[in-house]
Amino acid sequence: MTQEHHLTPANGTALPTSPPMMRRTNLSLVLRHLRDHVSRSRVDIAEATGLHRATVSNLVAELLDRRLVREVGTEHVGAIGRPRRAVALHGAHVGALGLEINVDYISVHGSDLSGRVLVERRVSFDTTGSGPEHSLRRLSLVAREAIEAMKRAGAVPAGIGVAVPALVDVARGVVRLAPNLDWHDLPLAARLSAALGPRSVPVMVDNDANLAALAEHTSGVAAGTPHLVYLTGEVGVGGGIIVDGKLLRGADGFSGEVGHLPVDPVGDRCGCGRHGCWETKVGLAALVRMAMPEQAYQLPGLPVSDPEERATEIARGLAAGDPRMLEAVAQVGRWLGLGGSIVANLFNPRVIVVGGYFATLAEWLLPHAQKELERLVVASPAAQCRFTASNLGFGAASRGAASMVVNRLIDDPTTIMDPIPRPAAR
């Protein structure tokens, strides 16, 4: 028996069932189904979603008008019967721009609704040393350049997502606290939107690890895994947590701050002001101080310049068998496994995906981490949790920021644009 689908909020209260809202909900349902499949016929969509066939035909017609789907051919079922015309997600004219601003770089990932990459770059920038005002000016300049590049590729950005290594008030787009950037209560979404002026589009802001976890869940090495944790491996260490296929935010949206788990009460001072946080043991600065003492000007708690370059330099030393670097990586690996065991005991993920420099040095780092994880997880061996390296590189968060925009558009396709007028009949 088929039925129309309606959204129900988390508190269980039924939403108004006005015809426009019902239509938006069902348009979203069809688009979401097509995002998860290469192509589907209208009959297949109706069977999978539970919508009436006539309803699906009407919805697909509207999505075709909006150029959000396209017909891709026919499917033949059996030896007889009418062929089924298949449709696929399209939206080549609709762009989603993802940005990440971190300690010493700004990363860009722009795509269209179907996932075609339109622009991808990484800009070196001393965010920590520049202060919030200069950083916002630089971020807006990078955003304007990316928007123009996307337009030249035929897509108009319908939203911008920004990833920040920070506690973020997602609803208001306010960076509450970014210890490694020294930002406090910065209304990033409003300021960036104002800076873009006539080009202004909706701006959303979220924690970098949350958005990287979203990218991993949708297109990374553990894509589709319903229970996973993502760990950033950059200047700081953050975590994004996927439970039952959904991002876990917590009561105030601040979940995942695993880098500030206290693991050594007499340890080094952290950028957050406390001592012995996990990121003081496994952050890149800690590894550089142990593996490259000639760069000991790096004081505890201060960021490492050019983290990707430093990680590559250490990888070369490890490949050459440098004993000092091998011992340093082994020590960091053990601390990584210890903190990973805390995360595993709390959330019981199937996989812990590591990014940033963790992924660059995974060959040497993860065996030590996995061994310590298995030793310390209470439910082992029943809980089959494993470390694995991300293949999205240092751009996972900007990719996730673009995915956040796409998700928002798919939730309500009517916000994208009015239907495209059909050509007049001749």
Secondary structure by P-SEA (a helix, b strand, c coil): cbbbbbbbccccccccccaaaaaaaaaaaaaaaaaacccccaaaaaaaacccaaaaaaaaaaaaaaccccccbbbbcccccbbbbbbccccccbbbbbbbbcccbbbbbbbcccccccccbbbbbccccccaaaaaaaaaaaaaaaaaaaaaacccccbbbbbcccccccccccccccccccccccaaaaaaaaaacccccbbbbbbaaaaaaaaaaccccccccccbbbbbcccbbbbbbbcccccccccccccccccccccccccccccccccccccccccaaaaaaaaccccccccccccccaaaaaaaaaaaaaaaccaaaaaaaaaaaaaaaaaaaaaaacccccbbbbcccccccccccaaaaaaaaaaccccccccbbbbbbbccccaaaaaaaaaaaaaaaaaccccccccccccccc
